[in-house]
């Protein structure tokens, strides 16, 4: 697992089984406006959030041996996780870098602007 990104701008976590994060982590990520997406290879899966139509994620998972990633909207990678325990650790690392009072900035807003 790696976690060297800037957590203040992280906005998406993609993995094959987000339910592994548990309700508390999922609630905090939602509070922060982080999208947690279940990515699948096949569009016939009813409960997927995103379909990897061109194999980009499938190739990434295979090349890195990972099952999840946490990235900012500009594609800066905060980190990857190989298994269920690593997914939880990756999210915990991200959340630990943020003040508990941090909340999502509404879309179209500039943080700190008045």
Buried (B, 14 or more C-beta within 10 A) or exposed (E): BBBEBEBEBBBBBBBBEBEBBEEEBBEBBEEBBBEBBBBBBEEEEEEBEBBBEEEEBEEBBEEBEBBBBBBBEEEEBBBBBBBBEBBBBBBEBBBEBBEEEBEEBEEEEEEEEE
